[in-house]
Amino acid sequence: MSTEARFATGDWYAVVGDHATVLLPGSQRGRVAQLWDLADSGADLDAVLDALLAGGLSSLDHFALVAHGDDTTRLIVRGAPSAAVSSGSGEEIVSATAGTTWAERVVTGVTSVRVTLTGDGAVEHVLTPGLARVSAVEFGAPAHATATEAQAEPEARPEPEPVAASVPDPEPEPEPEPEAVEPEPQAAPEPVAAAPLHFGEPGDDPTPTGETPVVQDDWSDRDGQTQVGVPVPDFDRPPIPGQEMAPSVVSQPVASLVFSTGDVVAVDRAVLVGRAPEARRFASHDQPHVVTVASPQQEISSTHLEIRPGAGADHGSAIVTDLGSTNGTVLAQPGLDPEELTPGIAVSLIPGAVLDLGDGVTIQVTNA
């Protein structure tokens, strides 16, 4: 089966490795970090399943596991998820029957697998190894795509019947070309005087004293749809006391940010993320990367968080700071329990870390 994978955004976690993918509801956030360590190391389905069940099956009502071999696909679903499996023998729906532990299938010759968790959204985003917030995932080419490709093949056209050879008509003698007549020179048009420039009258100047109007530095949301959170006092950059100032731009990125939307941004300077981020606090020569993400439920603030190269003890790595967002930011680091960031306090990021901003938007931190 093709290794192509895509997803629709949602509230479930997708832990995607090279050999196995595990899908968990948002209530199972505590299991995600350990499972990512296994999936990232290339663990197979059995190893991932053992780690998943180590916390007890009674507290795990819903999950799905998909593993791809050379010519077989193994699938386990429990609770709410259902899977549509397409193969050479047709299409099969796999779902767990009430009262059973789970449903398991091993299928050969699979062309596609679609696992539906909540809703029936379009799988428009590319799914890569790492973590994502999803409502449905699809591996391989969908069944309808194969049928469409088959219909798109042009039908063979019948070859034209041979036409009897005919004697060509004699070519007509060329007519003599008329003698070229030089055009009479035309007088150049006289220039039209441009309208005089008007700079306004002295009374039109809104600042007659020559002063520049004061621009208010207001970072609050102005769309009328988001409630402003508790004010957070300005913090010095960097916010870690006693740490030396990092350079505005580093020569080599310290990390890469993989967004659940498919965007990838290198951390070679400050990166601002939000629904409508503003960079007015930065000098013109120190402009950051600005990443705008959609937030239909208004869970993400206008300027939600900042990620930038670290300094001092954090030199060579990326650090993240929540900029006083209304709904907060959850950080899941490999091997550590998920934590909610404290506004204004920078936290060092390690490869494999995942930031959850809300509204299904996540950021995975990888090596540059």
Secondary structure, 3 states (H helix, E strand, C coil): CCCCEEEEEEEEEEEECCCEEEEECHHHHHHHHHHHHHHHCCCCHHHHHHHHHCCCCCCCCCEEEEEECCCEEEEEEECCCEEEEEECCEEEEEECCCCCCCEEEEEECEEEEEEECCCCCCCCEECCCEEEEEEEEEEECCHHHHHHHHHHCCCCCCCCCCCCCCCCCCCCCCCCCCCCCCCCCCCCCCCCCCCCCCCCCHHHCCCCCCCCCCCCCCCCCCCCCCCCCCCCCCCCCCCCCCCCCCCCCCCCCCCEEEECCCCEEECCCCEEEECCCCCCCCCHHHCCEEEECCCCCCCCCCCCEEEEEECHHHECCEEEEECCCCCCCEEECCCCCCEECCCCCCEEECCCCEEEEECCEEEEEECC
